[in-house]
């Protein structure tokens, strides 16, 4: 049985339960607060992404407007991964405990899920978990290509440059294309 198909068990995971789990994760997970959740019916989520916009240029009012270069599009694919926890409690404990054991277990799972998600979104290796953004190959921003993570040199090993140390922070801000810096979450 699985939740992917209603007749195979999907009907057993009520929408309010799923919504509550996602709401609670968003409250306690810094990554989940900036990430978005997409409903998919397959094992992967695909999204087209323009990594270069169309060319543009200035012309006078009556000048000819030659065709400009088209934007370049790539396909981003995100495989679905499963994070699970399967704690056990006897029915007697659930019925007779002085505290709400079911709620306590759910709250503990929330914390563990948030920690696991955060670690995977940052450093995950892509094997049965997300590929973390720090796990992609790193290249200097000046030689960035699709599928890589760009970086800027600070000017000193493990530190900021001694002269104008804040310049690298401005360089970092302005090295991001405006369209990407303002892009909403997936």
N, C-alpha and C positions, 0 to 999 in steps of 0.2 A: 504494500500500500504506500501511497505517497500523496503529497498535497498538489502535485501538478495536474491531476485529473480529478474532477468532482466525484465520479463513481468509484474511483480507486482510493478514496479517503480525503480528497480535498474538501468535501463538504464538512468534514469533522474539524476543520480549522476555521472557526467563525471569523468573519471580517473584523468584528470588534476586538477579538483577541489579538489578531495580527496587528491591527492599528495601535493597540495599547503597547505591544512590545516595541514597535518602531518609535512610538512617541516617547517611551521611557528611555530607549537607547539614545534618542536625539538629545534628551536632557542631560545625560551623564557622559556622553562621548563627544569630545571636541571635534573629532573628525566627522562624526555623523551630523554635527550641527552645520557643517559646510557642504557635506555630500548630499546627493539627492537619491531618491529611491525610484526605480522604474519597474513597472509591472511588465513581465515578459512571459511568453508562453513557450519559449524554446530554451535551450541550454546556453545561449549567448545573446547579448544585447549589442546591436550594431548601430553605429551612428556615423553619418558622413560629416566630415570636418574640412573646412577650407583652410589650408595652411598658407596660402598666399591669395590675396584678394585680386580682383581685376585691376589692370593698369588704368590709370587716368591721366589726364593732361589738361593744360589750359589752352583755350583758343579764344579768338575774338568772336564777337557775336555772329558775324557772317562767314567765318572761316569754315573750311571743310573739317569734318570730324572723322578721321580714319578709324577703322576698327582697332580697338585696343586688345591687348593680350587677355586671355581668359584667366580666371582664378584656377588654382590647382586644388584638387580635392583628394583626400585620403579617407580610408575607411578605418574607424576605430572599432575594435571588437573587444567586448568585455565578457569573458566567460562567467557564468553563474557559479558561485561557490557556496558551499554549505558550512555553516558554523553550528555546532551542536553542543548540547550538554544533556546528560541523561542521569541526573541524580535520582536516587531511589528513596522512598519513604513508605513504610507499611501503612495500610489502611487504618490500623489501630492508632498509630501515631497521628495520622491526619485527623482522625475523629476525636481523639482524647487529649491531645496536647494542650497545654495552657496558653500557647501562642498559636497564631495562624501559620502553621508550618508551610503550607502551600504558598502563601504570600512571601514568607521569609526566603524560601528556596527561589522563587521568582526574582526577588530583589538581588539575591546573590548571583544568580545567572546573569541579570542585567549588567552587573559590575564586571563579571568575567568576560561577557560578550563585548562590552565597550573596550576593555583592555586588549582583547584579541583583535578586534577590528582596527583599533588605532595602530597597533604594532604592524599588522598586515598592510594597511594602507600606506604606511611609511616605509617599511623594510621588507614586505612580503616578497617571496621569490616566485610567485605565480604558480606553484605546484599545490593544487588543492586549496589555494587561498589567493587573494588578489595580488597582483604585481605592485609592489610599493613604489612610490615615485622616486625613492632614493636607490632602487634596484636597477633602474634603467642605466645604460651606458652614459657616462658623463663626458662632455666635450666642452672646450671653451666656447662661450656664447658666440664669438666671432666665427666659429666654424660649425655652428649648430646645423643639424639636419633632422628631418622627421624621425621620431622614435628615440631621440636622445634627450638627455637633460643637460641644458647649458649651465655654465657657471662663469663667474668673473673672478679673476685673480685679485687678491687684496693688496698685493705689493710686498708682502712679507709672509714668511712661512708661519702659519698658525697665528697670525696677528694682522693688524691693520698697518698700513704704511706709516712711517714716522712723519712724513710731510703730507699735510691735507688728508688725514685719515678718513674723514667723512665723505670724501669724494666717491669712494667705492659704493657707498649707500645710494648716492644720487645716480651713479651709473647703473646700479641694479634696478632702481625704479624706472629709469628712462630706457633701459634695454628691452623692456617688455612692450610689445606692440599695444597701442591704446585699445584696439578691439579685443585683444585677449585679456588685458588687465580689467576690462569692464564686462567680460563675458560671464553670463550667469552659469551656475553649476550645471553639470550634466543632469 
